[in-house]
């Protein structure tokens, strides 16, 4: 199979039939063998009913329905597990991503041998204040922190070699950082393509301003995970050692000063250096404990399923 199109969605009943028709037209005109995997992330409208109708009409259409809303990352993870095409294309269901980009994205993976290609919405039709400016700041921070030189980390339109999606773990809200997850897994040949962005035709966006706050917090998380996920003691132990050395230094200074230099001076407990020494030594001990707990949790973690599937179609 040439292509798997993975489409996570939440309450997009107005756009699904039009999106399906558009994708099918592109696939058939380019003679691709394909599958379209819709992942219904707990929709409360008629989205699943439309997916069922499409799957009954066309066996290329497959569906996964969650019991409730688990998030876009979990939806992508479920789609990646089922995907069988040599190239996996992800796109949003709101018609803002153009299926016309699929053939060129496919060629970049197959002929140019990229591990993944991320879309870049260079010209956007979103609000400048609520989306464009925060997005630019977010992408700058992601580039600076991760070392992955992309202009648009959060574009839903991406292409992957099948090996990539089978070897990365998309969880929490890490869908924004799939290129970083791919790089950390050893898939460093990451390309970028300017793609057409279209104004939303139906409904309203499902993401508010809080996604940028969550995005920056997730950026800190992925920075930590990429460097210390398998060795948390390296970070916490180093911080603990620094704190203990500072505390030990102040303690030695106070001891030498009191015993040999200024024996008749004020009490040690009346000096601010005493409290600096005490605080840093306590903090150092706490960092060490955090590192030990991290190591214990890492070695005893239980990988539980992060979503529940209610129904599947055509698998």
N, C-alpha and C positions, 0 to 999 in steps of 0.2 A: 504494500500500500504506500502511495506517495505521501499523502498529507493527512494529518489529524488536525481538525480545527476544534480547539477547546474554548468554550464560551461560558464563563460564569455569569450568572444573572440573578437579579432580585427585582421582581415586579416590573417586568418589561413586556407585558402582553401586547402592547400596541406595535412594537417593532419586530417581533420574532418572525412573523411570516415574511415580511419584507426582507429581513436580514437573510433568512433561509433562501429565498428566491435569488437574492443577489449572489450569495456564496455559490449556490448550485450552478448558476449561469457562468460564473468565472471558472469553476472547476470543469464543467463540461466543455467550455470553449477551449480550454487548455489541455483537455484529455487526461486529466489527473484521476487516478484512483484515490478515493478519499472517504473520510468519515467526519461527521459533524457531531461533536459531543456537547450537549447543553447540560450545564449543572445548575439546577434550580436550588438556590441557596435560601430556602424557606420562604418563597413568594407567597403572598396572601391574596394575589389577584388570580387571573386565569392563565398565568404563564404555563403551568404544568399541563393544563388541558390542551393548550396549543401545541406543546412539545409532543404530547401523545398523538395528536392528530397528524402532525408532520411525520412522526416515526411510523405510523400505520401506512402513510402514503409513500414513504421513501425509506428503505432500509439503511440508507447512508446516515440517517439521523438516529442518534442514540441519546438517551437521557439518563441523568442521575438526579434524584430528588432527595434533599436533606429533610430531616424531620423538623428542623427549625433553622433559623439563620445562624450559621457558624462562622461566616466571614469569607471574604474573597480568597484568602490564602488557602483555607481548607478546601474550597471549591476547586481551585487550581490543582491542589494536591490530588484530589479524587479524580479529576480529569487526566492528570499525568499518569496515574496508576493504570488507567484503562486505555490510554492512547497506544496505537499500533503503527502509525505512519512513520516513515523514515524521517520526516520533518514534521514538527509539531508547531502549529500556529495558534497563538492566543489572541483573542480580541474581545472587546466589550460588546454587549448586546444592544447598546443604545443608538447604533447607526452612526456614531461619531468616528469609528474606524472604518476605513474603506476596504472591502474585500478585493478591490482591484490591485492592491499592493501585494497580494499573496503570491502571484507567479514570480515576481522579482525577489521577494524574500526567500522563496523556495530555491531559486537559482543561487542565491548568495550562500546558502547552506550547502547545497549539493555540488556546485561547480567551484565556488570560491573557498569552500571548506572552512567556513566559519563554524564555531561551536554554537554560537547564538548571535542573532542580530536583533537589536532593539530599535523600535521606531522612534523617530524624533519629530514631534509636532512643532515644527519651526514656526508656522503661522497658526495661531490658535484662535478659536471663536468663543472663548470663555471670558468671564469678567476679569478685567485687568487687576482690580484691587483684591478680589476674594480668591482668585485662582492663579493668574499669571505671575504676579510679583512674588507671592509666597512660594510658587513652584520654582521660580528661578533661584530663590534663596535656598530652598530645600536641595535642589540639584547641585548647587555650588558646595554646600556642606557635604553632600554624599560623595562628590568627586574628591574633595579634599581629604575626607576621612578614609575612604575605601581604596583610593588609587585607581579606580575604574573610570576612565575618561569618557563618560557619556554625557550628553546634553539633556537627556530626558529619561530619568530612571523610571518614572511612574507611567510611561506610555503603556497602555494595555496591549497594543499591537506589537507582538514579538514573534520571532521564529527561533526554533531550537532544533538541534540534532537530537534524535530520539535518546541517545545515550545521556545527554545532559539531564533531561526531565526524569529519567529513571534513577539518577544518582544524586539528586538534590532533594532536600527536605524543606518544603515550603510550609511554614506553620505560623501561628500567631497572626501578625499582620505584616509578615516578611515579603509579601508579594511585591512590595516596592523595591526590594533589594535582591531580586532574583539574579541580576547580573553579578552582584557581589557574592551570593551563594555559589554561583557557577564558578567564579574565579577561585573561591576558597576550596572548591572541589577539584580544582586542577584544569578546568575548562577556560583557559585564558584568552583564546582567540575570539574576542567579542567585537562585533562590528556594529555599525549604526547606519540607519537609512532614514532620510527625510521622508516623512509620510504625510499624506493629505489628512487634514483634520476638518471635520464638518460640525456645524452647529447642531445641537441636540434637536431632534425633530419631535419627539414625544416625551411627555412627562418631565420630571425634574431630576437633578442629580441626587444620588443616594449618599453623597459624601459632603460633609460640612467642613467648616474651618478647623474643627478639632482634629481632622485627619493630619494636618500639618504638625500639630503638637505631638500627636501619637507618632508621626513619622520621624521627628527628631529624637524622640525617646527610643524608638526602634533602632535608629541609627547608632545611638550609644550602645544599645544591646548587641547589635551585629558587630560593632567594633570590638566589644569585649569577647563575643563568641568566636570571632575569626582569629583572635590572638591567644585567648586564654581558656577556651571552652574545655580543652582536654588537660589543662594544667592551671587551674585557678590558683593554686598555691604559689605559682610564679609571680602573680600580681600581688595577691594579698600578703604573701610572705615577704616580698620586697618592700612593700609599704610598711609592714610591721617591723622589719629590720631597721628601716630608716627611723621610724618613731622611737624604737628602743635605743638606737644609738644616740639620738638626740637626748633622750631622757638620761641615758648613762653618762653622757658628757656633762650635762648639768649637775648630775649627782656627784661625779668626781670633782667638779669645780667647787661645789659647795663643801664637800668633805675636806678637800685640801685647804680651802680658804679658812674653814672653821678650826681645823686641827693645827695648822702651821702658820697661817698668815695673819688672821684676824681673830685670835682666840677669844678676845673679850668683846667682840662685836655683838650685834643683835642675834636673837634666836634664828635658827635656820627656817623655822616655820613662819617667821615674819618677813621672809624674803620672797619676792615674786618668782625667782628662779626655782624655788622648791616646788611651786605649783605647776610651773612649766614642765619640770622633770616628772612630776607625778602624773600629769595629764598625758604627756607623750608616751610614757611607759604603759599606762592603761590602754591608750589607743593602739599601741603596738601589739599588745597582747590580744586585743579584740580583732585586729587584722589577721593575726595568726590563727585565731579560732575560726574566723570566717573562711580562711583558706582551707583549714582542715575539714570543716563542714562541707565546703564545696567539693573537696576530693571524695568524701564519704558519699555524698549524694550522687556524684558522677558515677561511682562504682556500684551503686545500688539502685539506680533509676529504673523505673518500670515504664517502658514506652507504651502508653495507652493510646487507643484510637481517639482522634481529636474531633471526630464528627460521626453522625449516625445517618445511614442511608435508609430512606423510606421506600423508594422504588427505583428500579432500573429498567431501561427499555433497550431492546435489540442487542444486548451483550450476551 
